[in-house]
Every structure is written in structure tokens, then in C-alpha cells.
């Protein structure tokens, strides 16, 4: 089986190579368990192996074998909590193999195929349905933010100080202040970008691939504010910030602060520095 290029990064660590070695066996076991007819892997995968699957009764599904990272640990729990309301349905789950059997979106067109404002219309309709009261087993945003605060200076040093110190200092201060002063805690998704909302037949649009946390609502729009899929420029980022904050009744400054902090925390991925993330941080820090 030819793996998607987006999974090449897993070969760079012992844990990743172990996961790749185990994949064929897990794939065969899941196919047998659920009596699946599998197609070739989806090419856009970056953190899991996902394949179209047909169940014996003809149900169109997706089999997803997750790389065992912490961010996606409770994906199945989030999908179960939403129960198909604005998100794909979880059909079954094998925690031991980190395998999910989920609803397949057809036609599966990504939200970023729409013009930006039409895409934002979709999101403002979906998000309030996803803000469910939540606690365990989901990781609190405050706990996750403490990890970012702890790791960011070390990552910055290891990467050779790839951006100016003022960005790091600002992000650390914002994350500390925001994490300790949050509003009501709901189920939020730290990877809700325009590639993770797909056109479907059961509903016009459904959310896929959540990386769930419990936190305040302002955090939930961060990936959509910064995401390049709907345009990458100071004007586009600020337009998304303004529209989503206003139409969802969110505190704009808190959204802005979470976007700066989370975007900088995710700006170094292993040995790679992501310049588009740094641009977003600078645009938002320097706005007048």
C-alpha cells in the first residue's frame, strides 16, 4: 500500500516507524472485524491513515487509523458527544488499535472551495451546535496552554531563534492571562479549519477530524481565523476575526489573543518552522 505523502513525517521517529510497521496488521484486523471492503487511502491525510470503506449493508464509511498523538486521543469521544449534529457520525471505535469507523461525507468538497464570506456563513451556523457543555475525558484548554507556555521557549531555542523575541514574549503573556480568565467551558476543536469541514448528503456541511478540548468559545474560531485556506493576507485574517467575533457574540480581543498564542505555539513543527504562521502572529500583534 502506498502511503499518502503527508504521512512521510512519521518515518522520522522510532514511534512513527513502529506505527508504520504495525499498520498492515491493524488494517487487516479492522477490515475483518467490521467486514469492510476498503479503497485506496485518501491522499490528504497528515495525522492518520484514512481509507474509504463499504460495510456489508452498503453503508459508505471511512476507516481511520490514528497516529497515537495526544491531540487526537479523544476524537472518538467528541464525535460521540456531537452524535452527528453538525459533525460526522461515529459508527464504531476500537480504542486499542486507535481505529475509528466514521460516516463518509459525499461529495466531500472542502469548505475552502467556497468564497470566504460564504464559508464563514457556514461556520457561524455550525459552531453554536458544537459548543456542548463538556468536562472529562477532554483535556482542559488551560492545561494545554500551560504545555504550550512550557514548550515554546525551548522549541524557539532549538530551532535557532527563528523569529523575533517580542513574538514569543507577547504570546506567552497572552496565553497565561487568557487561560486563567476563561468563560464558560464547552467542547472546542483546535483544528477546525476550512479543510476539516466537508460537504455531505445528510447535512450540507459536516465537521471532520476534531482535536477536542474543553475551553471557552473564543478559542474555537482560532484555526479558521488564521487558516490560509480562505485567504492569507492581513486583510483576510482580520476580516475573519471581525466577522466571526461579531456574528458569534465573541470577545474580539480574546479571540485575537488566543489566535496569537496558539498560532505561535503551532509555528514550529519538529524541525520545520512555518513562516505563514509567523506572518499571522505579526499581523495581529501589529494591528492598529
SVG drawing of the C-alpha trace seen along z (x, -y; Angstrom):
<svg xmlns="http://www.w3.org/2000/svg" viewBox="-29 -52 49 63">
<polyline fill="none" stroke="black" stroke-width="0.4" points="0.0,0.0 1.3,-3.4 1.1,-5.9 0.0,-9.5 2.9,-11.9 1.5,-13.8 2.5,-10.9 6.2,-10.9 7.0,-12.7 6.2,-9.6 9.3,-7.9 11.5,-10.4 11.0,-8.9 11.1,-5.4 7.5,-5.8 6.5,-6.7 8.4,-3.7 6.8,-1.4 3.4,-2.7 4.1,-2.2 5.3,1.4 2.1,2.2 -0.3,0.6 -0.8,3.5 -1.7,5.8 -4.1,3.3 -5.7,2.6 -6.3,6.3 -7.7,6.7 -10.1,3.8 -11.3,4.9 -12.0,8.4 -13.7,7.0 -16.1,4.8 -16.3,6.8 -15.1,3.9 -14.4,3.5 -11.6,0.9 -10.5,-1.5 -7.1,-3.2 -6.1,-5.8 -7.3,-9.4 -4.3,-11.4 -4.8,-14.4 -4.0,-12.6 -1.4,-14.1 -2.0,-12.6 -3.7,-9.3 -4.3,-6.8 -7.9,-7.1 -9.5,-4.9 -13.0,-4.7 -14.8,-1.7 -18.1,0.0 -19.9,2.0 -21.8,5.2 -25.1,3.4 -23.8,0.8 -23.1,-2.0 -20.4,-4.3 -17.9,-4.8 -14.3,-5.8 -11.8,-3.7 -9.3,-5.9 -6.2,-4.6 -4.7,-7.3 -1.1,-8.0 -1.1,-7.9 -0.6,-11.5 -2.2,-13.3 -4.2,-15.9 -6.4,-13.3 -6.7,-11.0 -10.4,-12.0 -11.6,-12.4 -14.0,-9.5 -15.3,-10.9 -16.0,-14.3 -17.8,-12.6 -19.9,-10.6 -20.8,-13.7 -21.9,-15.5 -23.8,-12.4 -23.9,-13.6 -25.2,-17.1 -23.0,-19.2 -20.2,-16.6 -19.7,-13.2 -21.2,-10.3 -19.0,-7.8 -20.1,-4.4 -17.7,-2.4 -14.4,-2.7 -11.6,-0.3 -9.6,-2.2 -6.8,0.4 -6.0,0.0 -6.8,-3.7 -9.2,-2.9 -12.4,-4.8 -15.1,-3.9 -17.0,-7.1 -19.6,-8.3 -18.3,-9.2 -19.0,-12.7 -20.3,-12.7 -19.4,-14.6 -16.8,-15.6 -16.0,-19.0 -14.0,-21.1 -15.4,-24.3 -12.4,-26.3 -13.9,-25.8 -16.4,-28.4 -15.7,-32.2 -14.6,-33.4 -17.8,-35.0 -20.0,-32.1 -17.6,-29.8 -18.0,-32.0 -21.7,-31.8 -21.5,-28.1 -19.2,-28.2 -21.4,-30.6 -24.3,-28.2 -22.3,-25.1 -20.3,-26.3 -23.1,-27.0 -24.3,-23.4 -20.8,-22.1 -20.5,-24.1 -21.7,-21.4 -21.0,-21.5 -18.0,-19.3 -15.6,-18.0 -13.7,-14.7 -12.3,-13.0 -11.4,-16.0 -8.2,-17.9 -8.9,-21.4 -7.7,-24.3 -5.9,-25.8 -3.9,-22.6 -3.0,-22.5 -2.0,-26.2 0.3,-25.5 2.1,-22.9 2.5,-25.4 3.9,-28.0 6.4,-25.4 7.5,-24.1 7.6,-27.3 10.8,-28.8 12.6,-25.5 11.3,-25.0 12.4,-28.5 15.9,-28.0 16.2,-24.5 15.1,-26.0 17.8,-28.7 15.5,-31.6 13.7,-31.7 11.6,-34.7 11.9,-37.8 11.8,-37.6 8.9,-40.0 6.6,-37.5 7.5,-34.9 7.1,-37.2 3.7,-38.5 2.3,-35.0 3.5,-33.7 1.9,-36.7 -1.4,-36.4 -1.7,-32.6 -1.1,-33.0 -3.7,-35.7 -6.3,-34.1 -6.0,-30.6 -6.7,-31.8 -9.7,-34.1 -11.9,-32.0 -15.6,-32.0 -17.9,-29.0 -16.2,-25.7 -17.6,-24.0 -16.3,-21.4 -14.0,-23.2 -11.9,-22.0 -8.3,-23.2 -8.2,-22.1 -11.4,-23.5 -10.0,-24.9 -11.7,-25.1 -10.3,-21.8 -11.9,-20.0 -15.5,-20.9 -16.8,-18.8 -20.0,-18.9 -22.2,-15.9 -25.5,-14.4 -27.0,-14.0 -26.4,-17.7 -24.9,-20.4 -21.7,-20.6 -20.2,-18.4 -17.1,-18.8 -14.4,-16.1 -11.1,-15.3 -11.7,-17.2 -8.8,-17.7 -11.1,-18.4 -10.5,-20.3 -12.7,-22.0 -12.4,-25.7 -14.1,-29.0 -15.9,-29.7 -13.5,-32.3 -10.8,-29.7 -12.9,-27.6 -12.6,-30.0 -8.8,-30.4 -8.0,-27.8 -10.4,-29.5 -9.1,-33.0 -5.5,-32.1 -6.1,-29.4 -4.6,-30.0 -7.4,-28.1 -9.7,-31.1 -7.1,-33.7 -3.7,-34.6 -3.2,-38.3 -3.6,-40.9 -7.0,-41.9 -8.3,-38.4 -7.2,-37.4 -8.7,-40.5 -11.9,-40.1 -12.4,-36.6 -11.5,-37.8 -14.1,-40.6 -16.9,-38.6 -16.6,-35.5 -16.3,-37.5 -19.2,-39.8 -21.6,-37.2 -21.0,-34.6 -21.0,-37.1 -17.4,-36.5 -14.9,-38.9 -12.8,-40.0 -9.7,-40.7 -9.8,-37.3 -10.1,-35.7 -7.2,-37.8 -5.1,-36.8 -5.9,-33.1 -5.0,-33.3 -1.6,-34.8 -0.8,-32.4 -2.0,-29.2 -0.6,-30.1 2.8,-30.8 2.7,-27.5 2.0,-25.6 4.6,-27.6 7.4,-25.1 6.6,-21.5 9.6,-19.3 12.5,-20.8 10.2,-22.8 9.4,-26.5 6.1,-27.5 6.5,-31.1 2.8,-31.6 2.0,-31.0 4.6,-33.7 3.0,-36.1 -0.4,-35.8 1.1,-36.4 2.9,-39.6 -0.2,-40.9 -2.4,-40.5 0.2,-41.8 0.9,-44.9 -2.7,-45.8 -3.6,-49.3"/>
</svg>
